[in-house]
Amino acid sequence: MRRHLLIFFLLAFCAVCRTEAYAQGIGLSNLVVDNQEGRVKVRFGVDLKAVDAVREALEKGESLALECKAKLTRKMEYSWNTEVARTEMLSSVILHDGGPFEVILPGGRQEHYRGRDLSLVMKEAWGSMSMDLGGWDKLARGNTYSLTLEIRLVRQDISSWLKGALFFWNFDAVAPVRYQLDFSY
């Protein structure tokens, strides 16, 4: 019992004291919510500044993906916000054997970006992204809304039971970021 408690405190201490130098490893540009053909679209660009950390992880054989989650809520004054729509997107990053880097964007046509310069490939693939949050008719005039966008670079090869058991440990390759945009319609 004492040994288990000691191991738990040691793991908790390591999790709290981890000092990874990711001073804003993921940047966001041009966050826009607009109406395109009757659909609520979120448009943005992702600037991944921790290119060396990504390269090292890929060279170690890790499987990485950019995960973007968007949630649109209607702001309420005297109660909790009401969720209007939610969506997420996963974009894989691959290093081929002795070859180029590749970013695969999700969607109907599965866009691929390849090259030997990881920074350039990520900039081309993630510099201009779009997510669909459903029909514009879900929004009512005269209300205030809040868009929350969470972006993280996840390690895909970590099992879910390990993530659950070590819930206090950050398994992301780059520290996640969260952005919020409030607007009135």
C-alpha positions in Angstrom: 0.0 0.0 0.0 2.8 2.4 0.9 4.7 1.6 -2.3 1.6 2.3 -4.4 1.0 5.6 -2.7 4.7 6.5 -3.2 4.5 5.7 -6.9 1.3 7.7 -7.3 2.9 10.8 -5.6 6.1 10.4 -7.7 4.0 10.3 -11.0 1.9 13.2 -9.9 5.1 15.2 -9.0 6.6 14.4 -12.4 3.4 15.5 -14.2 3.3 18.8 -12.3 7.0 19.6 -12.6 7.3 18.8 -16.3 8.9 21.8 -17.9 8.5 21.5 -21.6 9.6 24.7 -23.3 6.5 25.3 -25.5 5.9 29.0 -25.2 2.8 29.1 -27.4 3.7 26.2 -29.7 0.5 26.6 -31.8 -0.6 30.0 -33.2 -3.8 31.0 -34.8 -4.4 33.4 -37.7 -7.5 34.8 -39.3 -10.3 33.3 -37.1 -13.6 34.0 -38.9 -17.2 32.7 -38.5 -19.3 33.4 -41.5 -22.3 32.3 -43.5 -21.4 30.4 -46.7 -24.3 29.1 -48.7 -26.5 28.9 -45.6 -23.9 27.0 -43.5 -22.0 28.2 -40.4 -18.3 28.0 -41.4 -15.3 28.5 -39.2 -12.2 29.6 -41.1 -8.7 29.9 -39.6 -5.1 29.2 -40.1 -2.8 27.2 -37.8 0.9 28.1 -37.4 2.8 25.4 -35.6 5.9 27.0 -34.2 7.4 23.9 -32.5 8.6 22.3 -35.7 11.7 20.7 -34.1 9.5 18.9 -31.5 7.2 17.6 -34.3 10.2 16.5 -36.4 11.8 14.7 -33.4 8.6 12.9 -32.6 8.1 11.8 -36.2 11.7 10.6 -36.5 11.1 8.5 -33.3 8.3 6.8 -35.2 5.4 8.4 -33.3 2.0 8.9 -35.1 0.9 12.5 -34.9 -2.3 14.4 -35.9 -3.6 17.9 -35.6 -6.9 17.8 -33.8 -9.2 20.8 -34.1 -12.5 20.9 -32.1 -15.0 23.8 -32.6 -18.0 24.4 -30.4 -20.6 27.1 -30.9 -22.8 28.1 -28.0 -25.5 30.7 -27.4 -24.5 32.9 -24.5 -27.1 33.1 -21.7 -27.2 35.8 -19.1 -28.6 33.9 -16.0 -27.8 30.3 -16.8 -25.3 28.1 -18.6 -24.6 28.7 -22.3 -26.6 26.5 -24.7 -24.7 24.4 -27.2 -25.7 25.1 -30.8 -23.2 23.0 -32.8 -20.0 21.1 -32.4 -17.6 19.6 -34.8 -14.0 18.2 -34.9 -11.4 17.5 -37.5 -8.2 15.3 -37.5 -5.3 15.9 -39.9 -2.4 13.3 -39.8 1.3 14.1 -40.1 3.5 11.3 -41.5 7.2 10.8 -42.1 7.8 8.3 -44.9 10.8 6.0 -44.6 13.8 8.1 -45.5 11.5 10.3 -47.5 9.3 13.3 -47.3 6.9 14.5 -44.7 3.2 14.3 -45.6 0.1 16.0 -44.1 -3.3 14.5 -44.9 -6.3 16.7 -44.5 -9.7 15.2 -44.0 -12.6 15.7 -46.3 -14.3 14.4 -49.3 -11.2 14.5 -51.5 -8.5 13.7 -48.9 -6.0 16.4 -49.8 -2.3 15.5 -49.3 0.7 17.9 -48.9 4.2 16.4 -49.3 7.7 17.8 -49.1 11.1 17.5 -47.3 10.7 20.9 -45.5 8.3 20.1 -42.6 7.7 23.7 -41.7 6.6 24.5 -45.3 4.4 21.4 -45.6 2.6 22.2 -42.4 2.2 25.9 -43.4 0.7 24.9 -46.8 -1.6 22.3 -45.3 -2.8 24.1 -42.2 -2.4 27.8 -43.2 -6.0 28.0 -44.4 -8.6 25.6 -42.9 -12.3 25.4 -42.7 -14.8 23.6 -40.5 -18.6 23.3 -41.0 -20.8 23.8 -38.0 -24.1 23.1 -39.7 -27.0 25.2 -41.0 -27.1 28.9 -40.4 -30.7 28.6 -39.5 -29.6 27.3 -36.0 -28.7 30.9 -35.1 -31.4 33.4 -34.1 -31.1 37.1 -34.6 -30.5 39.4 -31.6 -28.4 36.8 -29.7 -24.8 36.6 -28.6 -22.8 33.5 -29.5 -19.4 32.2 -28.5 -17.1 30.0 -30.6 -14.5 28.0 -28.8 -11.7 26.5 -30.9 -9.3 24.0 -29.3 -6.3 22.9 -31.3 -3.8 20.3 -30.2 -1.1 18.0 -31.8 -2.0 14.6 -30.4 0.0 11.4 -30.3 -2.3 8.8 -31.9 -0.4 5.7 -30.8 -1.2 6.2 -27.1 -3.8 3.8 -26.0 -7.0 5.1 -24.5 -6.7 3.0 -21.3 -3.3 4.6 -20.6 -4.7 8.1 -21.2 -7.5 7.2 -18.7 -5.2 5.7 -16.1 -2.7 8.7 -16.3 -5.4 11.4 -16.8 -3.2 14.0 -15.3 -0.4 13.5 -17.9 -0.3 15.5 -21.1 0.3 13.2 -24.0 0.3 15.9 -26.7 3.4 16.5 -28.8 2.8 20.3 -28.5 0.9 22.0 -25.7 -2.7 22.5 -26.7 -4.3 25.9 -27.1 -7.9 27.2 -26.8 -9.3 30.3 -28.5 -12.7 31.9 -28.0 -14.5 34.3 -30.3 -17.7 36.1 -29.1 -20.0 37.7 -31.6 -23.5 39.0 -31.9 -26.0 38.1 -34.7 
